[in-house]
Amino acid sequence: MNSIRRLPVICGYGGINSAGRSSSDLAYKRLVFDLLSEDMKMKLSKTSATLQITKQTKRILRIKP
């Protein structure tokens, strides 16, 4: 009997809602974050930060109070 190698499977994929329609592939980008260019990493960080507006987020986005 041949040994079959088990591979990881992405069994969930989505965004900020259950349908994932508004995610803009954020879930995938988070999975491959280390492989993204510095510009894409910054863009993803800013996009993720806008989902949770805090004082730290405002500093990242340079939003004036």
Secondary structure, 3 states (H helix, E strand, C coil): CCCCCCCCCCCCCCCCCCCCCCCCCHHHHHHCHHHCCHHHHHHHHHHHHHCCCCHHHHHHHCCCC
